[in-house]
Amino acid sequence: MGRHLNETQIADFRRDGVVFPLRVFTEAEAAAQRAALEAIEASRAGRLPPSMNAKPHLLVPWLWDLVHHAPILDAVEDLLGPDLLCFGSSFIIKNGPSDAYVTWHQDQTHWGLTEPRAVTAWLAMTPSTPATGGMRMLPGSNRTILAHRDSGDSRNMLGRREEVIAKVDEAQAIDITLAAGEMSLHDPLILHGSPPNRVPERRIGFAIRYIPATIGQRDGMRNFATLVRGSDHGNFALEQKPAAAFHPEALRHHAQSLRHGMAVIFGKPGAPAGAKADP
């Protein structure tokens, strides 16, 4: 038995690349999180600007606390070990009805890590269902790194519009259906995507990318991450908790972290900061 996951759930994750649903908040707590997000959106012309939706936990104290939430970390520790970094976070929002969708892809394509060892915790703040454009995954596809290409489709919500080149047998895919307050955990190599949200209700999730502190960035590149549990191994510059929402020092630190992150993802310094949704 792990701290949060049982032996069957751990074995399922190792085999399939995903485990769900896992209850980490009540529906009332999820509703409060949604309200807090929508208050931020209302104060910023109705949306969180893309540049602020990359690692927003560096800008908003309650999101910093969220990536440190013990039940989430307990489950991730069961899969990655005791020393954990948060490598990234973002809101994943589909306002419906819309044609926006996410192509089949693997998360680790542009992360540039020394090992493809990571876990994405995908927290639902509203129900995530097939009707609202919830994620679909191909169990067992987490054993091979696959080539990707630019899909060329502006409706693709991924930041680099990437899609896997190999043909995907969608008949083997499963729907990752989550109630508000539940999360899924998935491997960075599992093939996944999501269809459009065809209903008026918003689909709101918060994706948190965790890695073991023992791994680093390839090619000697220096990047930033948040130590969330255990010991730091010196592979990343450590990020700081914001003193208050959108505090000037937090904005400066956030911009610095994003510059380094975009240099890794886009392969050059000075790339435009921003975060489009991953499914």
Buried (B, 14 or more C-beta within 10 A) or exposed (E): EEEBBEEEBBEBBEEBBBBBBBEBBEBEEBBBBBEBBBEBBEEEEEBBEBBBBBBBBBBBBBBBEBBBBEBBBBBBBBBBBEBBBBBBBBBBBBBBEBEBBBBBBBBBBBBBBEEBBBBBBBBBBBBBBBBBBBBBBBBBBBEEEBEBEEBEEEEBBBBBBBBBEEEBEEEEBBBBBBBBBBBBBBBBBBBBBBBBBBBEBBBBBBBBBBBBBBBBBEEEBEBBBBBBBBEEBEBBEEBBEBEEBBBEEBBEBBEBBBBBBBBBBBEEEEBEBBBBBBB
